[in-house]
């Protein structure tokens, strides 16, 4: 059980590290938001799962709170990031110059 807990902790920390590096290295706000949202969602899920297994290993709690936390984090983090990205797009935050497609460009021109 200790190996499973250690693996989940390391996996969670890995995803948090990759998300942090993505925040520093990627070109525009949209790519950075994608990296941080993905990294934090998977990182927190790994850490909470490790905590869940640790509590079950010690027979302290059932782990229901951790499962609910993971569910709500998977539900709210991507939705929040999507709303922030849409707000950034509609307020005029520029895309990276190497962006291939802009599917909302026509809507944005009609809106302006």
Secondary structure, 3 states (H helix, E strand, C coil): CHHHHHHHHHHHHHHHHHHHHHHHHCCCHHHHHHHHHHHHHHHHHHHHHHHHHHHHHHCCCCCHHHHHHHHHHHHHHHHHHHHHHHHHHHCCCCCCCCCCCCCCHHHHHHHC
